[in-house]
Amino acid sequence: MGGDHGPPVVVPAALQVIGKHKSLCLILVGDREVIQKQLPSGYDQSRLIIQHASQKVEMDESPSQALRVKKDSSMRVALNLVKEGKAQACVSAGNTGALMATARFVIKTIPGIDRPAIISTFPTITGRKMRMLDLGANVDSTAENLFQFAVMGSVLASAVDNIKDPTVYLLNIGEEDIKGNEQVKQTSQLLSTSNKLNYMGYIEGDEIYNGKADIVVCDGFVGNVALKTSEGVVIFIGKLLKEGFKRNILTKIAGLIAWPVLKSLVKRVDPARNNGASFIGLQGIVIKSHGGAKIPAFAHAIEEAIIEVDKNIPQQISAEVERLLTASPNKNEDNSN
């Protein structure tokens, strides 16, 4: 029921995805009457199930309000289905803060993980996927939190993207060891002591799209600013190109000639192709779709959930956390105290 569009986008996307995956069953959680209006007659009710929820979390509602008052919201009911084992994943385009707060309360974090993080894929020049975290779940992360993010991101890239020994970089204002604040420097020290992570050092903002990094780790405040800035630049360049090609008859002809190249470029940077950020670090799978996602983009978010279910991502992260985090210097120091 959430996002900018709600059922008119979510329902067609669900129909599209179950058409591709013959063994998939999706549960549409929300106002039954509203959802049914979007469904065609004769749809397969054994594979597309409606779970009624009497409430909806508004996009501008505070996370604490949603958690305290909206106990029968579509968001809360969907997450309860995951907790109870009736669903293997939850996909939502709703209020990000409310989804994260409710997911942490209902599903809980993996033992050994202090905070979940938001991770998503970014396009690169080489065409290779790059995943970055945290993209906004935590705005005051510690060095230990960032170390945990690196572990979780590395596991996800290895399992989902089939990358052996993913390269891990730490986002910083320079590549030299002396650059950065104390949080970044302490995180780098932790990452450098782990021989199980393929930590490559610092990376600057202008390098995150060059394809050399598989995982870029940063604080949620920094990550969200980088994400929104990138989205804004894409929109800005797109508008400049449109204005330029519409200037006169010659530029219009040039635009027609360049159209195949422009079409390919738009396809590569299309947010719909990378929609579906994972709330990594939870004991269940929760995928956050962009609130403004259209049908293809929301379908992609569902596809991301399917992959993470198939790869047993929470279980893999849990096993790796138990193996790595308990041996990290910071943990050992804490135990000695």
Residue pairs with C-beta under 8 A, 6 or more apart in sequence:
1 7
1 29
1 30
1 31
1 34
1 53
1 56
1 73
1 74
1 94
2 56
2 57
2 59
2 74
2 75
2 92
2 93
2 94
2 95
2 291
3 9
3 10
3 59
3 92
3 93
3 94
3 289
3 290
3 291
3 292
3 293
3 298
4 59
4 93
4 291
4 292
5 93
5 292
5 293
5 294
6 30
6 34
7 28
7 30
7 34
7 35
7 37
7 38
8 38
9 93
9 293
9 294
9 295
9 298
10 28
10 93
10 298
11 28
11 35
11 38
11 39
12 38
12 295
13 295
13 296
13 298
13 299
13 302
14 26
14 28
14 48
14 302
15 39
15 40
15 43
15 48
16 295
16 299
17 24
17 26
17 299
17 302
17 303
17 306
18 24
18 25
18 26
18 44
18 47
18 48
21 306
24 47
24 306
25 46
25 47
25 48
25 49
26 47
26 48
26 49
26 302
27 49
27 50
27 51
27 78
27 81
27 86
27 87
28 35
28 48
28 49
28 50
28 51
29 51
29 53
29 74
29 77
29 78
29 81
30 51
30 52
30 53
30 56
30 74
31 52
31 53
31 54
31 56
31 74
32 50
32 52
35 50
36 50
39 48
51 77
51 78
51 81
53 72
53 73
53 74
53 76
53 77
53 78
54 72
55 70
55 71
55 72
55 73
55 74
55 76
56 70
56 73
56 74
57 66
57 70
57 73
57 74
57 75
57 76
57 94
57 95
57 98
58 95
59 94
59 95
59 291
60 95
61 70
61 95
61 98
62 97
62 98
63 95
63 97
63 98
63 100
63 101
63 102
64 101
66 73
66 75
66 76
66 95
66 98
66 101
66 102
67 98
67 101
67 102
67 105
70 76
70 98
74 94
75 92
75 94
75 95
75 98
75 99
75 102
76 102
76 106
78 87
78 90
78 92
79 90
79 102
79 103
79 106
79 107
79 284
79 286
80 106
81 87
81 90
82 88
82 89
82 90
82 106
82 107
82 284
82 285
82 286
83 106
83 107
83 284
88 284
88 285
88 309
89 284
89 285
89 286
89 287
89 305
89 306
89 308
89 309
90 103
90 284
90 285
90 286
90 287
90 305
91 276
91 286
91 287
91 289
91 298
91 301
91 302
91 305
92 99
92 286
92 287
92 288
92 289
93 288
93 289
93 290
93 291
93 293
93 298
93 301
94 291
96 118
96 136
96 288
96 291
99 279
99 286
99 288
100 116
100 118
100 137
100 279
103 116
103 279
103 282
103 284
103 286
104 116
104 282
107 282
107 283
107 284
107 286
108 282
108 283
109 115
109 116
109 281
109 282
109 283
110 281
110 282
110 283
110 314
110 317
110 318
110 321
111 318
111 321
111 322
112 148
112 318
112 321
112 322
112 325
112 326
113 148
113 152
113 281
113 317
113 321
113 325
114 144
114 145
114 148
115 137
115 138
115 141
115 145
115 148
115 281
116 137
116 279
116 280
116 281
116 282
117 133
117 134
117 135
117 137
117 138
117 149
117 152
117 220
117 279
117 280
117 281
118 133
118 134
118 135
118 136
118 137
118 220
118 223
118 277
118 278
118 279
118 280
118 288
119 131
119 132
119 133
119 134
119 135
119 149
119 152
119 153
119 156
119 277
119 278
119 280
120 131
120 132
120 133
120 135
120 227
120 274
120 276
120 277
120 278
121 129
121 130
121 131
121 274
122 129
122 130
122 131
122 132
122 208
122 209
122 230
122 274
123 130
123 209
123 268
123 269
123 273
123 274
124 130
124 209
124 210
124 211
125 209
125 210
125 211
126 210
126 211
127 211
127 268
128 211
128 214
129 157
129 161
129 214
130 208
130 209
130 211
130 213
130 214
130 215
130 216
131 153
131 156
131 157
131 161
131 214
131 215
131 216
132 171
132 208
132 215
132 216
132 217
132 218
132 223
132 226
132 227
133 149
133 152
133 153
133 215
133 216
133 217
133 218
133 223
133 280
134 141
134 149
134 218
134 219
134 220
134 223
135 220
135 223
135 224
135 227
135 277
136 220
136 221
136 223
136 224
136 227
137 220
137 279
138 145
138 219
138 220
139 219
139 220
139 221
139 224
140 219
140 221
141 149
141 183
141 219
141 220
142 183
143 183
143 186
143 187
143 189
143 190
143 330
144 190
144 328
144 330
144 331
146 170
146 183
146 187
146 190
146 217
146 218
146 219
147 187
147 190
147 191
147 194
147 325
147 328
147 330
148 281
148 321
148 325
149 217
150 168
150 170
150 191
150 197
150 199
150 215
150 217
151 197
151 317
151 320
151 321
151 324
151 325
152 280
152 281
152 317
152 321
153 166
153 168
153 215
153 217
153 280
154 166
154 168
154 197
154 198
154 214
154 215
154 320
155 313
155 316
155 317
155 320
156 278
156 280
156 313
156 317
157 163
157 166
157 214
157 215
158 164
158 165
158 166
159 311
159 312
159 313
159 316
160 307
160 308
160 311
160 313
161 214
163 214
165 198
166 198
166 214
166 215
167 198
167 200
167 212
167 213
167 214
167 215
168 191
168 197
168 198
168 199
168 200
168 213
168 214
168 215
168 217
169 199
169 200
169 201
169 202
169 203
169 212
169 213
169 215
169 216
169 217
170 184
170 187
170 188
170 191
170 199
170 201
170 202
170 203
170 216
170 217
170 218
171 202
171 203
171 204
171 205
171 208
171 216
171 217
171 218
171 222
171 223
171 226
172 179
172 180
172 184
172 202
172 203
172 204
173 179
173 180
173 204
174 180
174 202
174 204
175 201
175 202
175 203
175 204
176 202
177 185
177 188
179 202
180 188
180 202
183 219
184 202
187 217
188 199
188 201
188 202
190 328
190 329
190 330
191 197
191 199
192 199
193 328
193 329
194 324
194 328
196 323
196 324
197 324
200 212
200 213
203 212
203 213
203 216
205 226
207 213
208 216
208 226
218 226
231 271
234 269
234 271
238 266
241 262
244 251
245 251
245 252
245 254
245 255
245 258
246 252
246 255
255 262
267 273
271 290
271 297
272 293
272 294
272 296
272 297
272 300
273 300
274 300
275 289
275 290
275 293
275 297
275 298
275 300
275 301
275 304
276 287
276 288
276 289
276 300
276 301
276 302
276 303
276 304
276 305
277 287
277 288
277 289
278 285
278 286
278 287
278 288
278 304
278 308
278 313
279 286
279 287
279 288
280 313
280 317
281 317
282 314
283 314
283 318
284 314
285 305
285 308
285 309
285 313
285 314
287 301
287 302
287 304
287 305
287 308
288 301
289 297
289 298
289 301
290 297
293 301
325 331
